[in-house]
Amino acid sequence: MGKLVECVPNFSEGRRPEVIAAIVNEVKKVQGVTLLNVNSDASHNRTVVTFVGDPQAAKLAAFTACAKAAELIDMEQHQGAHPRVGATDVIPFIPVSDISMEECVQLANELGQEIGEKLNIPVYLYEAAAKTPARVKLPDVRKGEYEGLKTAITTPERQPDYGPAHMHPAAGATVVGARQFLIAYNINLSTSDVEIAKKIAASIREAKGGYKYCRAMGVMIEERNMAQVTINMVDYTGTPLHRVFETVKSEAARYGVNIIGSEIVGMVPLQALIDTADFYLRLEGFERKQVLEENLG
Amino acid sequence: MGKLVECVPNFSEGRRPEVIAAIVNEVKKVQGVTLLNVNSDASHNRTVVTFVGDPQAAKLAAFTACAKAAELIDMEQHQGAHPRVGATDVIPFIPVSDISMEECVQLANELGQEIGEKLNIPVYLYEAAAKTPARVKLPDVRKGEYEGLKTAITTPERQPDYGPAHMHPAAGATVVGARQFLIAYNINLSTSDVEIAKKIAASIREAKGGYKYCRAMGVMIEERNMAQVTINMVDYTGTPLHRVFETVKSEAARYGVNIIGSEIVGMVPLQALIDTADFYLRLEGFERKQVLEENLG
C-alpha cells in the first residue's frame, strides 16, 4: 500500500462557498491525494479539509491550498467564533500507514520552510513538530490570535520557526505540525446513572492519573436512557483501544455495571483494528502484509 | 475499494519453468489483477497461482491462463503425485470484499461457459457453484482422474456442465467453482501433551459435532515442545475466528491448560480481523468504510 499520511488543514473561511471550493480544488488537483471530507462552519467562519496521500503529494496539496487561501482570504476582514492566527490557520500531518511520526515531523518542517520562504508567511511548528515545550499545545501557539500576534511576533519568545518575523499582511501566520490520529470512541454502560460513567471516565483519563493518551468524560445519552464514557484516544499506538475497553469493563464491574457496547465515531486507522485482533487472539508474529487487501496495486 | 475477488487456479505443470512462466505471464498481462503468489511443486508436477482483482479482470486472467495451459501442457504426457483431470485442473473464485458468494458462482458459470465454448474443454462446476450435491466436493468431481474420466465422461452422471461431452485431446477437463476464503489458523497450548490438543481439536471440528466450517487436528510442535490445535477455517463468515478461539480457551481450561498464542498462517481477509475487533469491543453499528484505508482512490 505504501506510505500514507493524513493532512487536516483548517482555513479561516466558512461562509463564501466559492472561496472554499477554490481552496478545496487545489487539493483535488494533486495526484496521489484522496479528499476524504470538507466541513465548513459559518459561525466559526472556518473550514476543515481532510485528505490522505503519499507524503510528498500531501505536502504539495497542503502548500497549494495554503497559497490559494493566502490569495483569497484577508485576515483584516475575518470574524468568527473560533480562535485563529491566519488564512490557513493550522496544518497537522498524521501518520496513517507505513510512516513514522519522525517522518511526519520532517514533512511539517519541509512544508513550514516552503510556506515561509515562498509565500512569505510566518510559520510556527506545534505538537510533535514543536521545537520548544511552550509550542506543543495549539492554544499556546495561537495566544492573542491574529490581532494580538501582529505585535507579539516581534518579541523573541514568539519568533516564528520559519518565514519572516512579521505577519503576512492578508494571510497572517500558519501553524504546522504533526500529531497522532485521534479516534473518537464511546463506551456504553448498562446503567442510567451518569455519576458511574463520570467515575469511570476519571479512572481512565490522563488528568486524573489514568492513561496518558486518553481524554474522557461521563455523559448521559438521553434517547437511550444510558450513561456513556465518551473518549478521545489521542494516540492509539500509546494507549490502545483494547486496554481502555478492558479497564472500563473492570471499573464498571465495581459498580455492578456491564459494557453493553462501544462505538467508533468516524474514521479509524486499520492498524488500530489489527492491534485489537492481535491482542484478543494473542497473535504470534502477525504482520500487516498478511492482510490480503494490503497487497493490492 | 470496489469489488474484489481472489482466484487460485491450479495447473498440471510443476517442472518446466518456461511453461510456468508463460502461464503466469498471462495473468500478469491483465490490468486490474494483482499476482500474489506462484507455488510450483515438482513431485506433484503442479503449480498453484494466486491472484486478486476486480471480477471481470480476474475472469479474463483465468481464461487466458487456461488457454495458455491448454496450448503448452499435454495431459497424455503428464505424471505427478497430485490428483488431476486437466492442464488447468481447478479454478476456484473466492469473495474478498464487497462481493457475494452468489456473484462468485455467477462468475464461475461465465468462465465455465467460455472455457467450454471457446477452448473446447469440458468444464465441471464444484463447491458453491455445483449444480448437484454429487459435484460439491472436488475429489468426487475428479474421481478416476484424467485417465479414468476419458471414458467416464460419456456416462450421464459424469456429463460436464459446460463444453463438449468428451475430453480435450491435450488439456483434458477443468473444474471451476466458488468457495470461501480458507484461513490457516493455529492455536498454541501451554502443554506438551498432544492428546489434550487432539481432544480439543475433536471438540471444534465439524466431523465430531463441532463447528460447521472448522477442520482441526491436534499436533505436536517439537521445536517448542508444545501441543497445537491446527485449524482450517473454511468459511470465516460462518464460523468466525473469535468463536473458535474462545471455544478452544474454554475446552483447554477443562485440562488446566491455557492458550499461549495463536497464529494466522499466510493471508487473511481484512473482514476477518474487523469481525474479531467488532466482537471483542462489542462495537455498535461499525461499518467497514470507517476504516480510513478503505476510502482511498
HADDOCK unambig.tbl for C-alpha pairs under 7 A between the chains (distance, minus, plus):
assign (segid A and resid 34 and name CA) (segid B and resid 296 and name CA) 6.08 0.50 0.50
assign (segid A and resid 34 and name CA) (segid B and resid 297 and name CA) 6.17 0.50 0.50
assign (segid A and resid 245 and name CA) (segid B and resid 281 and name CA) 6.90 0.50 0.50
assign (segid A and resid 261 and name CA) (segid B and resid 282 and name CA) 4.77 0.50 0.50
assign (segid A and resid 261 and name CA) (segid B and resid 283 and name CA) 5.63 0.50 0.50
assign (segid A and resid 261 and name CA) (segid B and resid 284 and name CA) 5.98 0.50 0.50
assign (segid A and resid 262 and name CA) (segid B and resid 281 and name CA) 6.35 0.50 0.50
assign (segid A and resid 262 and name CA) (segid B and resid 282 and name CA) 5.74 0.50 0.50
assign (segid A and resid 262 and name CA) (segid B and resid 283 and name CA) 4.77 0.50 0.50
assign (segid A and resid 262 and name CA) (segid B and resid 284 and name CA) 5.85 0.50 0.50
assign (segid A and resid 263 and name CA) (segid B and resid 283 and name CA) 5.47 0.50 0.50
assign (segid A and resid 263 and name CA) (segid B and resid 284 and name CA) 5.44 0.50 0.50
assign (segid A and resid 264 and name CA) (segid B and resid 286 and name CA) 6.94 0.50 0.50
assign (segid A and resid 266 and name CA) (segid B and resid 290 and name CA) 5.95 0.50 0.50
assign (segid A and resid 267 and name CA) (segid B and resid 290 and name CA) 4.57 0.50 0.50
assign (segid A and resid 267 and name CA) (segid B and resid 291 and name CA) 5.77 0.50 0.50
assign (segid A and resid 267 and name CA) (segid B and resid 292 and name CA) 5.50 0.50 0.50
assign (segid A and resid 268 and name CA) (segid B and resid 290 and name CA) 6.06 0.50 0.50
assign (segid A and resid 268 and name CA) (segid B and resid 291 and name CA) 5.12 0.50 0.50
assign (segid A and resid 268 and name CA) (segid B and resid 292 and name CA) 5.64 0.50 0.50
assign (segid A and resid 269 and name CA) (segid B and resid 291 and name CA) 5.71 0.50 0.50
assign (segid A and resid 269 and name CA) (segid B and resid 292 and name CA) 5.18 0.50 0.50
assign (segid A and resid 269 and name CA) (segid B and resid 293 and name CA) 6.81 0.50 0.50
assign (segid A and resid 270 and name CA) (segid B and resid 291 and name CA) 5.67 0.50 0.50
assign (segid A and resid 270 and name CA) (segid B and resid 292 and name CA) 6.68 0.50 0.50
assign (segid A and resid 270 and name CA) (segid B and resid 293 and name CA) 6.59 0.50 0.50
assign (segid A and resid 273 and name CA) (segid B and resid 274 and name CA) 6.42 0.50 0.50
assign (segid A and resid 273 and name CA) (segid B and resid 277 and name CA) 5.95 0.50 0.50
assign (segid A and resid 274 and name CA) (segid B and resid 273 and name CA) 6.43 0.50 0.50
assign (segid A and resid 276 and name CA) (segid B and resid 277 and name CA) 5.63 0.50 0.50
assign (segid A and resid 277 and name CA) (segid B and resid 273 and name CA) 5.97 0.50 0.50
assign (segid A and resid 277 and name CA) (segid B and resid 276 and name CA) 5.63 0.50 0.50
assign (segid A and resid 277 and name CA) (segid B and resid 277 and name CA) 5.31 0.50 0.50
assign (segid A and resid 281 and name CA) (segid B and resid 245 and name CA) 6.88 0.50 0.50
assign (segid A and resid 281 and name CA) (segid B and resid 262 and name CA) 6.35 0.50 0.50
assign (segid A and resid 282 and name CA) (segid B and resid 261 and name CA) 4.79 0.50 0.50
assign (segid A and resid 282 and name CA) (segid B and resid 262 and name CA) 5.77 0.50 0.50
assign (segid A and resid 283 and name CA) (segid B and resid 261 and name CA) 5.63 0.50 0.50
assign (segid A and resid 283 and name CA) (segid B and resid 262 and name CA) 4.79 0.50 0.50
assign (segid A and resid 283 and name CA) (segid B and resid 263 and name CA) 5.49 0.50 0.50
assign (segid A and resid 284 and name CA) (segid B and resid 261 and name CA) 5.97 0.50 0.50
assign (segid A and resid 284 and name CA) (segid B and resid 262 and name CA) 5.84 0.50 0.50
assign (segid A and resid 284 and name CA) (segid B and resid 263 and name CA) 5.43 0.50 0.50
assign (segid A and resid 286 and name CA) (segid B and resid 264 and name CA) 6.94 0.50 0.50
assign (segid A and resid 290 and name CA) (segid B and resid 266 and name CA) 5.94 0.50 0.50
assign (segid A and resid 290 and name CA) (segid B and resid 267 and name CA) 4.58 0.50 0.50
assign (segid A and resid 290 and name CA) (segid B and resid 268 and name CA) 6.06 0.50 0.50
assign (segid A and resid 291 and name CA) (segid B and resid 267 and name CA) 5.78 0.50 0.50
assign (segid A and resid 291 and name CA) (segid B and resid 268 and name CA) 5.12 0.50 0.50
assign (segid A and resid 291 and name CA) (segid B and resid 269 and name CA) 5.71 0.50 0.50
assign (segid A and resid 291 and name CA) (segid B and resid 270 and name CA) 5.68 0.50 0.50
assign (segid A and resid 292 and name CA) (segid B and resid 267 and name CA) 5.50 0.50 0.50
assign (segid A and resid 292 and name CA) (segid B and resid 268 and name CA) 5.62 0.50 0.50
assign (segid A and resid 292 and name CA) (segid B and resid 269 and name CA) 5.18 0.50 0.50
assign (segid A and resid 292 and name CA) (segid B and resid 270 and name CA) 6.68 0.50 0.50
assign (segid A and resid 293 and name CA) (segid B and resid 269 and name CA) 6.80 0.50 0.50
assign (segid A and resid 293 and name CA) (segid B and resid 270 and name CA) 6.58 0.50 0.50
assign (segid A and resid 296 and name CA) (segid B and resid 34 and name CA) 6.13 0.50 0.50
assign (segid A and resid 297 and name CA) (segid B and resid 34 and name CA) 6.51 0.50 0.50
